[in-house]
C-alpha cells in the first residue's frame, strides 16, 4: 500500500475495490425428479418379492428404497444371530441331537464342527432311532433358527406324509441344533437309511430370514460331497410353499432309491418337470413384499 502511494503521489486517491457480483441464494431443495415405474416393471413386481423396477433419484436409490434395504439386511442379521431353544426338539416330538459345536459364535466360525454329532447325540441316535428305513428326515436350525422354529415341524410332517404316500418308510423324527448340511451324512449312516434328507434354515437373503432349504442324498455316509446331493431352496410362504416342496422332495427320494444314486448322476428327466409332480401352479399369484419402513 505504501509503495502504491509513493508511485501515485501522496495526494492521489486509491482506486475503488472491484465490484463483487451478486450471488444468488441457494435453492431451498436440490433433487432430481423420481421417474415413474414402467407398466411392465409394476406388473412384474406383483409376482415376485424381489425388488424390481425400483427406479432412482439422480444416480442413487430413493431414500425409501435405501431404508428398505437396510431394514431387510437387519432381518437377515437377526435370523443368523437367532438360536434354537435347547428343548425345542423334544417339545415338537423329535429326538433332539446336537453337534460338536459349543456356542453360537463357534457355530458360525467352525462349519466343520456343525457337520458331526457330539458323542452323547451319537449314542442317542444309535439307541433311539429306527434302523434300515427308506428316508431319514432331519430338521435343523442351520443359518436361520427362525425358519426352523416357524416352519421346520410343518415341513417335516408334510414330507413324511408325501413319502408314506409313495410307499416309503420314514425314520424316527430327528432335530439337530447348531447343524450344517453334511450332518445328514452321519445320521443317515448311523440309521442305515437309503436316503437322508435334512430340512434346515437357509442363509437369509434380504427380507427372507424365514426360508428353509432341503438337501437330499442317497446312501448317506461320511465323505459324501455336495455333488452327491440334490436340494430345493426358498421353502417359505412367499417362495415354494411347504406342502408343494414336500411333494417334490418325496419324488426326489423315490427317484434316488429307484436309480440308486443322487446328485449330478441322478436322471431328473425320468421324473418329468418337478413342478408337475406337485400339480403345477401355473403363473404365480400376486405377491406382496412387506414394507419394513414407511413411505
C-alpha positions in Angstrom: 0.0 0.0 0.0 2.9 2.4 0.9 4.6 1.6 -2.4 1.4 2.3 -4.3 1.1 5.7 -2.6 4.7 6.6 -3.4 4.2 5.6 -7.0 0.9 7.6 -7.5 1.8 10.5 -5.2 0.8 11.1 -1.6 -2.4 13.1 -2.6 -3.6 10.6 -5.3 -6.8 8.8 -4.3 -6.8 5.0 -4.2 -8.7 3.1 -6.9 -12.1 1.7 -5.7 -12.2 -2.0 -5.0 -13.6 -4.2 -7.7 -17.3 -4.8 -7.6 -18.4 -8.2 -6.2 -21.0 -9.7 -8.5 -24.3 -10.6 -6.7 -24.5 -14.3 -5.7 -28.0 -15.8 -5.9 -29.2 -17.6 -2.8 -29.0 -21.4 -2.7 -32.2 -23.2 -3.7 -34.3 -24.5 -0.9 -34.0 -28.1 -2.2 -32.0 -29.8 -4.9 -33.3 -33.1 -6.3 -33.9 -35.0 -9.5 -37.5 -36.0 -10.2 -38.0 -39.6 -9.5 -39.2 -41.3 -12.7 -42.4 -43.3 -12.7 -42.1 -47.1 -12.9 -42.8 -48.6 -16.3 -46.0 -50.5 -16.6 -44.0 -53.7 -17.2 -42.0 -53.3 -14.1 -45.0 -52.6 -12.0 -46.8 -55.7 -13.2 -43.7 -57.9 -12.8 -43.2 -56.7 -9.3 -46.6 -58.0 -8.3 -45.4 -61.6 -9.0 -42.2 -61.6 -7.1 -40.8 -60.4 -3.7 -37.6 -59.4 -5.5 -37.1 -55.6 -5.8 -38.0 -55.0 -9.5 -38.1 -51.6 -11.2 -37.2 -49.6 -8.1 -36.2 -46.5 -10.1 -33.6 -44.0 -9.0 -33.2 -40.4 -7.9 -30.4 -38.9 -9.9 -27.6 -41.5 -9.7 -28.8 -43.1 -6.4 -31.5 -45.1 -4.9 -34.5 -43.3 -3.5 -34.4 -42.8 0.3 -37.3 -45.2 0.9 -35.6 -47.9 -1.1 -32.3 -47.4 0.7 -34.1 -47.6 4.1 -35.9 -50.8 3.0 -32.5 -52.4 2.0 -31.1 -51.6 5.5 -34.2 -52.9 7.3 -34.2 -56.1 5.3 -30.5 -56.6 6.0 -31.3 -56.2 9.7 -33.9 -59.0 9.3 -31.2 -61.3 7.8 -28.7 -60.5 10.6 -31.3 -61.2 13.2 -32.1 -64.6 11.6 -28.4 -65.6 11.5 -28.0 -64.4 15.1 -31.0 -66.4 16.5 -30.6 -69.6 18.4 -33.0 -72.6 18.5 -34.2 -73.1 22.1 -32.5 -76.1 23.7 -35.7 -78.0 24.4 -37.4 -77.2 21.1 -36.8 -80.6 19.5 -38.3 -82.6 22.4 -41.2 -80.2 22.7 -42.0 -80.9 19.0 -41.8 -84.7 19.3 -38.3 -85.1 17.8 -35.2 -86.9 19.0 -33.1 -83.9 19.8 -29.4 -84.0 18.9 -26.5 -81.6 19.0 -23.3 -81.2 17.0 -19.8 -80.8 18.3 -20.3 -77.0 18.5 -20.2 -75.5 22.0 -21.6 -72.0 21.3 -23.4 -70.0 18.6 -20.2 -68.0 17.8 -18.3 -71.2 17.3 -21.1 -72.5 15.1 -20.6 -69.5 12.8 -16.8 -69.7 12.7 -16.4 -73.5 12.6 -18.7 -75.1 10.0 -16.8 -78.4 10.3 -17.9 -78.9 13.9 -21.5 -78.5 12.8 -21.2 -81.5 10.5 -20.6 -84.1 13.1 -22.6 -85.3 16.1 -21.5 -84.9 19.7 -20.6 -88.2 21.4 -23.8 -88.0 23.5 -26.0 -87.3 20.5 -24.3 -90.1 18.5 -25.3 -92.5 21.3 -28.9 -91.2 21.3 -29.2 -91.8 17.5 -27.9 -95.3 17.9 -30.3 -96.0 20.8 -33.5 -94.2 19.8 -33.7 -94.2 16.0 -35.2 -96.9 13.8 -32.7 -98.6 11.6 -32.9 -99.6 7.9 -35.5 -97.1 6.8 -36.0 -95.7 3.3 -35.9 -92.0 4.3 -34.3 -90.4 7.4 -35.6 -86.9 7.9 -33.6 -84.4 10.0 -34.9 -80.9 10.9 -32.1 -78.4 11.7 -31.5 -74.8 12.6 -28.8 -74.1 10.0 -28.3 -70.4 9.5 -31.8 -69.5 10.4 -33.2 -70.8 13.6 -36.2 -68.5 13.0 -37.1 -70.5 9.9 -36.6 -73.9 11.7 -38.8 -72.9 14.6 -41.5 -71.4 12.5 -41.8 -74.0 9.7 -39.5 -76.9 10.4 -42.1 -79.1 12.0 -44.7 -78.3 9.3 -42.3 -79.2 6.5 -41.1 -82.4 8.2 -44.7 -83.6 8.7 -45.6 -82.8 5.1 -42.6 -84.6 3.7 -43.3 -87.6 5.9 -46.8 -87.8 4.6 -45.7 -87.4 1.0 -43.1 -90.1 1.4 -45.6 -92.5 3.0 -48.0 -91.9 0.2 -45.3 -93.2 -2.2 -44.7 -96.3 0.0 -41.5 -95.1 1.5 -40.7 -95.9 5.1 -39.7 -92.8 7.1 -37.4 -93.0 10.1 -37.6 -91.6 13.6 -38.0 -87.8 13.6 -34.7 -86.1 14.5 -34.0 -82.4 15.1 -30.5 -81.0 15.3 -29.1 -77.8 16.9 -26.1 -75.9 15.5 -26.2 -78.1 12.4 -24.7 -77.8 8.9 -25.9 -79.7 5.8 -23.4 -82.5 6.0 -24.7 -83.7 9.3 -27.2 -85.7 7.4 -24.4 -88.0 6.3 -23.5 -89.2 9.8 -27.1 -89.5 10.9 -28.1 -91.3 7.7 -25.1 -93.6 8.1 -26.0 -94.5 11.7 -29.6 -95.3 10.9 -28.8 -97.2 7.7 -31.2 -95.2 5.7 -31.3 -95.4 1.9 -31.9 -91.7 1.7 -31.1 -88.9 4.2 -32.9 -85.5 4.0 -32.0 -82.5 6.1 -34.5 -79.6 6.3 -32.7 -76.6 7.7 -32.8 -72.9 7.9 -31.1 -71.4 4.9 -28.7 -68.5 4.7 -31.0 -65.5 4.8 -31.4 -63.1 1.9 -32.8 -59.6 2.0 -36.0 -59.8 4.0 -36.2 -63.6 3.8 -34.9 -64.8 7.1 -37.7 -67.4 7.3 -36.7 -69.7 4.4 -35.8 -73.4 4.6 -33.7 -75.5 2.3 -33.8 -79.3 1.9 -30.8 -81.3 0.9 -31.2 -84.9 -0.1 -28.6 -87.6 -0.5 -28.7 -91.3 -1.4 -26.6 -93.9 0.5 -25.6 -91.3 3.2 -22.2 -91.8 4.8 -19.3 -89.7 5.9 -17.3 -88.4 2.9 -20.2 -87.5 0.6 -19.8 -84.2 -1.3 -22.2 -81.5 -2.5 -22.0 -83.2 -5.9 -23.8 -86.2 -4.3 -26.8 -84.1 -3.2 -29.9 -82.6 -4.6 -31.6 -79.7 -3.0 -34.6 -77.4 -3.0 -34.3 -73.9 -1.5 -36.5 -70.9 -0.7 -39.2 -73.0 1.0 -41.5 -70.5 2.7 -44.8 -68.8 2.1 -43.5 -66.4 -0.5 -41.3 -69.0 -2.2 -42.1 -72.6 -2.6 -44.9 -73.5 -0.1 -44.0 -76.3 2.3 -46.8 -78.6 1.0 -45.6 -78.2 -2.6 -42.0 -78.7 -1.6 -42.9 -81.8 0.3 -44.3 -83.5 -2.9 -41.1 -82.6 -4.8 -38.9 -83.9 -2.1 -40.7 -87.2 -1.8 -40.4 -87.5 -5.6 -36.7 -86.9 -5.4 -36.3 -89.5 -2.6 -38.3 -92.1 -4.6 -36.2 -91.4 -7.7 -32.9 -91.8 -5.8 -34.0 -95.2 -4.4 -35.2 -96.4 -7.8 -32.0 -95.2 -9.6 -29.6 -95.9 -6.6 -27.9 -92.6 -6.9 -28.3 -88.9 -6.2 -26.6 -85.6 -7.1 -25.2 -84.9 -10.5 -25.7 -88.6 -11.6 -29.5 -88.6 -10.8 -31.5 -88.6 -14.0 -34.2 -86.0 -13.3 -35.6 -86.3 -16.8 -37.2 -89.5 -15.8 -39.3 -87.6 -13.3 -40.6 -85.0 -15.7 -40.7 -81.4 -14.5 -40.7 -81.3 -10.8 -43.3 -78.6 -10.8 -45.8 -81.1 -12.4 -45.0 -83.6 -9.6 -46.6 -81.1 -7.2 -49.5 -80.5 -9.6 -48.1 -77.3 -11.0 -49.4 -73.9 -10.1 -49.0 -72.0 -13.4 -48.4 -68.3 -13.1 -47.6 -67.3 -9.6 -50.3 -65.4 -7.7 -49.5 -61.7 -7.0 -47.0 -61.4 -4.1 -46.6 -58.7 -1.5 -43.2 -57.6 -0.4 -43.7 -56.5 3.2 -42.5 -52.9 3.7 -40.4 -52.5 6.8 -40.2 -48.7 6.6 -42.8 -46.1 6.0 -43.2 -44.4 2.7 
